[in-house]
Amino acid sequence: MSTNTIVKAQKEVFNDAVRGLVDSSVFLGVTSYVSEPWVFQGSNYAYLSGGTYGPTSIDTIQKYALPSGTTVSDVGDLTEVKAYLAGQSSSTNGYTSGGLSPPLVPTVTNAIEKFPFASDGNASNIGTLTLRRFGLTGQSSSTHGYSSGGREPPTSFQRAIDKFPFSADENASSVGNLITRKYEGAGQSSTTHGYASGGTTPTLSNSIEKFSFASDASASDVGDLTITRSRIAGQSSSTHGYVTGGSGGPSEGNRIDKFSFASDGNASDIANLVRVREFGVGHSGTEYGYHAGGGNPSGVDKFSFVSDANATSLFNFGNTYTNNGSGQQY
């Protein structure tokens, strides 16, 4: 066989191999790869970190299974006892920021703490917010955690929006402001924006504010809740933000409001929690929203993201109750 014939045969074998690779799903996956959108919702566990247990503040990190857990278990501790803190979630870790740290002399903290989802364990202090504050709201993008609003006693209401990275343990930076100075509101997260809804300004607020994850900028007012209220919990589906419970009137503490991420507009009243709750924690699953704590006796209420219907009781904590904590999920 001539040398030219051998070289030609080798080229044909090589070209066939290349064509096979190009046509393969592996090659297509590399060349046409589009990253999955950030999924804020969890499908494994929801976490309750910090807060108050009866009249006493706590440092515990607790979790229950999604979507239909039957009990809550203690899986670790924060570095300090505190309540009225914000919660954020990456794909691998839960975060808390700010809070009120009793018990002897109440102290407002600016600490950012992190704990792992992969294994049960204690949190570590990884950085600080730009301001010491409590009653702030938390939001999460694919790359950063956000803390907005809050209060530093006795009357200093805040509107700062802080951002800290998930990729490294660093201090937060100030990236913008809410329109109004408020605390005890609720936070929601879409794939592109963070939301801060309701709260105390010091009068009750019904505003829904939105800020971009893509660029550092202040928030804009994009709609209103159905009533003015604070001490509320926030949940996020892939398409809508939700607000549950809170204080806003003699019989309004069981209301579930829903607003669209796709277009700016007012919320609508779509259903009710099982019972009146305030100072609860919001969790977001893939199909359901959850309101944990905020009552006595307390527990977890679950409502559908697919249909607008009243919540059902998932399970009760017992005779004691957990309030004023932060929520995470993965």
N, C-alpha and C positions, 0 to 999 in steps of 0.2 A: 504494500500500500504506500502511495507517495506521501511525502511530508505534507503537501497541500491538502490532500484528502483527510489526513489525520487532524490537521488544524481546523479544517472546516467542520469535521464531526465534533470536535471539542467545543467549537463555538456554538453549534446547534444545541448540544447538551446544556451549555451555560445559559443560552437564551431561553430554553425551555424551563430551566430552573428559575430564572428571573421572572418569566411570565407567570409561573405558578405562585411565586411569592407575591407578586403584584396583585394577583387575583385573590389571594388568601385574605381571610378576615383579619389576621394579625396585621398584615401590611396596611389594609384599609383602615384598621383601627388606629394605626400610627399616623397615617397621612391625613385622614379626615377626622381626627380626634376633636371632639367638642366636649369640653368639661361639663359635667353634670351641674345643673343649677344648685345653688346652696339650698339645702333642705333643713329648715329650722326645726321641723317636727321630729319627734322621737318615735321609735318603734320598739325600744327595749325597756327603758326605765325612766321614771320621773323622779326628781330629787327635790327634797325640802331641806334647805340649809339655813341654820340660824333661826331667829324668831323668838317667840315667847311660848312657854309651856305652862299654861295656867298663868299665875302672876309673875313667874320667874323667866328671865331671859336665858337662852340656851346657846350652846356652840355645836350642837349635833348636826350631822349630815345624815338624812334619812332617805330611803328610796322605796318605791313600790313599782311593780311590774306593769308594763303597758301591753295590751290595751285594757286588761281586765284583772288587775291585781286585787287581792283580797286582804292584804295587810301591809303595814309599813315596817321596815326594819332599819335599825341603826347601823350605819356602815362606816362612820368616821367622825372626825371633829374638825371644826374650824380652829384657827389659831387663837381666837378670842371669843368670848361670849358677846353676842350682839343681835340686834333686831332692826327692823325698818331698813333692810339692805336690798340692793338690786342684784338680779341674777342674769348671767349670760351663759351661752352654750356654744362650744366649738364642736367639731366632729369627734374629738377625743377627750375633752376636759370640760368640767363645769367650773364657773367662775362666780365670785361674789364681789361686790364693790360697795364701799361706803358703809353706813349704818350707825346705829346708836349703841354704844358699848357700855352697859351697866356692869356690876350691880351697885357699887358704893356711890360713886359720883358719876352720873351719866356723862359720857364723853363721846363726841362725834368723831368718827374715824374716816380716813380717806384710803384705807387699805384695800388692795386688790388681792384676792386669794384664789387659788386654783386647786382642784382635786381631780383625780383621774376617773374616767368612766370604765376603763378596762378592768380595774381591780378595786376592791373596796379599800379605802385608806383615808388618812387625814389630809387636810388641805395645807398648803404652804403659802406664805406671804410672798408675792412676786413683784409688787409695785405699789404705786399710790396714784390716786386721782389728783387732779389739780386743785380740788377744793375738798374740805371736810364737810360731809353732808349726809343726811339720812332722809328716808322717805323718797328716794330717787327711783327712777324707772330704768330698766335695762332692756337693751336691744342687741341683736347679734347679726352680723353679716358673715360671709364665708371666711373672712380673714381677720375681723376685729370684733371686739366687744365695745359697746357704747353705754354710757351712763348719762342720763339727762335729768335736769331739774333737781329737786331736793330742797333741804332746809338745814340751816345751821342756827341753833337757838341763840337768842329767844325769838327773833322776828326776821331773820335774814333768809328770805326766800330766794332760791337760785334758779337760773335759767340756762346755765352752761351745759353744753354737750361735750363730753369727754370721749376719747377713743383710745383703746390700747390694743396691741397686736396679739394674736393667738400664736404666732410663730416664734415669739421670743418673750421672755419674762422681762417686761419693761414698764416704766411709768406711763401713765396716760398723758395725752396732749389735748388741749382745748381746740376744737374744730368748728365751733359755732355756738349759737344760742337758740333756745326756744323763744317763742314770741312772748309768752307770759312766764313769770316766776311762779312756780307751783311745785307741790309735793303731794305724796299719797295718791298719785295717778297710776295709770297702767301703761305698760310698754308692749308693742307688737313689732314683728319683723316680717317683711316680705323679702323677696330675693334681691330687691333693689333699694328699699327704703326702710328706715326706722320710724316708728310712730310713738307719740306720747299723747295719751287721751285722758280727759277728765283731770281730777285732782283738786287741790285747795290752793287759792291764789292770793290772799287768804280766804276770799269767798269761794264757794263751790264753782267749779268750772265744768263746762260741757264741750270744750274745744277738742278737736282732733288735729294734732300737728304732725307734720311729716318732714323728714330730712333725708338727704341722699347719702347712700353708702359710697357711690362712685367718686364724689367730690366733697371736700370739706366745706360746708356751708351751713348757714342758719336754717331753721325750720320755717315752714309756711303753714298757715291755717287752711285746712282742706275740708273741714266739715264739723258737724256737731253730733254729740251723743243725743239720745232721746230726752235725757234729763241731765241737770247738773248733779255731779256726784264725785265723791272721793273714796279712799280706802277700798279701791276696786282691784280686781285681778284682770290680767290680759292674756289672751290666747291668739294663736295665729294658725290658720290653715294655709294652703298654698295660694288661695285666692282672696281670703277675707281676714280682717282683724275682728276680734271679739272682746267685749268688756262684760264682766260678770260681777254680781254682788255690789257691795259698797253702801255708802250712806248718801242719801239724797232726798229722803222723804220718809214718812211713817210706814210705807209699805213698798218701798222701791228696792230693798236690799236683796231681792232675789231675781232681778231683771237680767236678761241676756240680750245685749246689743250686738249688732253685726254691721260692719261697713266694708266696702269693696276696696281692694288694692289696685284694681285695674283702672278705676276712675275716681277722682275726688268727689266726695259727696257726704251727705249726712248718714248717720247710722239708723238702723231700724230695729225696733223691739221685736224679737222673733220668738222668745220663749222665756221660761223661768227656771231658776235653780230649784232644788227640792225644798230648801228652806232659806230664810233670810240669812245672809252671811256678809261680814265685812272684815277687813284686814286679812283676807285669804291670799293664796298663791295660785297663779295660773300656770297650767301645763298644756303643751300642744302635742298631740299624737298625730298620726297620719290620717286618721278618720274621725277622731274625737277630740274635743276640748275638755279640760278637767279644771275644776275649782277645788283646791285642797285647803282645808283649815278654814278659819274665820267663823267660828261659832262654838257653842257649847250646849250639847255635845257636838263634836266636830267630826269631819270625815272628808271624803272625796265625792264630789258630784261629777257626773260624766254626761256630755251632750254631743250630739252628732254634728259633724261638719257637712254631711251630705244632705240632710233634711232639717228644716227648722222645726224643732220639737223640744218639749220640756226635758230637762235633765233628769237622770235617774241616780239613785244613791249607789255608788260603787262599793264602799265599805265605810265603817265608822272607826274613829280612833279610840273610842271608849268614853269614859267620863271626863277625861282631860281633853284639852284642846290646844292646837298649835296655831298661832297667829303671827303676823308681821315678819314672816321669813322671806326667803327668795326661792325662785324655782328654776330648775334646769331640766333638760331632757336630752336623750340621744337614742 
